[in-house]
């Protein structure tokens, strides 16, 4: 084809057309909509100018030049937000593991995923030019899917500027922990709560099992059983109320105090004083218990009055029973030509059967004691008295000597001891 013919083809309106009204040129387009509207590919050794609106162009450059020439041609800018309208998979070639962009914000359209392949990293704002916070975007947005998230340095956790929202039905899981310097607020906690806690807790509800060391509070209400294990002391400044009673030992083996006040104790109760009705106590005499021949005759007496002439000593601790012998004790003896001694501590009545010449003396006795001596002659008997006996006449009376004669000597102990015994005596004789 000749060169002239080629030049003639340029006049074909289907190949090149012009819109003189709007100053537009179309190549392979009869209705150009831009200054240069090409329906096809444009091939050039280089392109200059703003290419930010080009689609399908990937660039790792510094951004877009401010102008086509002059100083502006070497000054660049990058839009703040990279909009993504369809799902993108970040999967750099095997020669590297890192993909990046100079955009500081990434905006995903609804139902769009941004996926980072396993083992790869994606770094936004690689130039570190962002100086402001995240710009507010509209719409619901899409998802970023990756195996892990780190901070920019890759050595720590990412910063969630506005926190994290966990949808209903899912949870934050993992084998690690959650460290929060501020407050952690939740609708509920499930599982064990361990570690050191501090501060004030309010509105705790539910049925968890809680193990703590010390509990300090103003009041506590328990609807179930409060069990103490290995409690050494219970120190209460105010009242301790046990509505159903108190048990001592396992299952009350040591005793029980019931809610109505009834108390049963298995051991010994020691007190400085007891008050109240003790009539139903066993082993306790409420008054003075009197015995006759070893049998109790009652405990209703509260005092015993001994008539004049009885000698009593002050009671002391350690005495539980005082026994008083019934009646007068009598001793009997035989004297035949000897000195006969009456043992005053053994009896109050003394019987002496006398034969021959006899002398009567005494041993023991207590001041004020009264005694009687009955002398019965067996054949002829002459009875005399020691100097302990004092008679009204100043000398011993002459007792009858005939066989079968009976004499009665009554005397009271006036004095005993080192000064000598004195017996004030009187005689009634010649009973037959």
Steps between C-alpha positions, in 0.01 A plus 500: 500500500645834409577768752248726334227249552592472871474872537162485329370262755551766766207681351269210580252634760477154662873514572540861610215732580482846652251681719571862425236625740661338803851482358517120526677244281394140462715214369290207390220690670250717319361658819796594722406573863840628618768716349652186353269202481675187375309178448798262516850481644749783519863398480781742586857490619396702806198663664508824698246674721238395756422131471300471825175442309640220289360153570702180496826688554722380785779731610754486778618849437492798733156612389369752249696808394340837573561620144637387165801729503705718723553437870150352529601211278724364775264571791254219560186428695295194585132504578415413860258216429533206266154387398454133419181399325564128450674228694879524500742220588843620612736226382844634407732278298729248665791746481348703786254467784399865532251710305441867574330822395560867564129552579438553871133391495335213318126510437322179404160507341223292653540123457859547380790302652861607535695174540865466599633157414650279766862591578484839327497850644313809387630843604281811450648852499841355416645850460386597851347824376175486696492763777128501580248252633290272288259687277133429556356288224143424405336166426507164671838396358646161425739262673874462538596135527845398620657234718639757746525876560800685642612858544696672226834381637373143506610459863184584693122514495314736267332805645121487480429871500130472572501159668364176364140392455422130532171402331240292680573128490879524475773547761861604549684170544856379531754349734643836605360770722326834473688783672295817542627807679153651516159349573370172361121509464297198396148367520639196684815301572524126444779282638755544779603850606855466632792726583526814712204735490444833671250779509126485566259253343129573482194329363649150507226245435465141391617179665881493468739331740741761641820423692665799670727567797341791686156656466437846645157653474217680673243220491452155353186293445516126440187308400673162512746332737810694607778249567819594682808284440800528735375821662707581809299796628181681409538861615178699499466852639122482490247222548530156344152365417447131434131463422489120513745458787867412544668160487834426664721246328414288199122449482464651849698227677618751760163659560220702348339835574157499338308797370256487795788520750515132596862400549651154511870468576706182504781636719542702819355849545706723729384843615558740787127492579181328387158658527148381432295188566724198562231266629537265203877469529628158605769465766421846641325549840298819500464497882645279777446131447436308824565130539364256759689174528650563156170580322410847377200658670487815280689804368253776578680627811725799453629528861554279808488655846677312782357564847705665773773277632616363164852585394548580129804597296504727194461305177773510237539402136541132438217381729202352319325307784488536880377190686351540851475177700151417619440483887769461769784254471547258795807306607506222761784359708583289810723613785632267767751641742660728235507861373247528220532777237195635322573605140295819466562534123341160434160535667271718710352221713727261689400173679735353762453165679709522816642233735726567791686828545502709174606856400343687205695755290456649148688572176421747219178695477407849390391795707124509538444129427252329732543136611329243723659211691290204614672290772353155570652301790567133437540364858651745748671801330662819620530762221705821525584789258817672381569862578352595157154464653377801698193453719286770664602397850865527413556124558398185322171356625482151651325274254307194616718185519236226518471245226253614232507866603478750212644852504466776234774761459436794265780742403588776257849573367602839638859501387753284316860554413829581670334671795332174589164347427202613708173309505203656679322194639190405693389160646165330535555173685348191654274404213381142562 
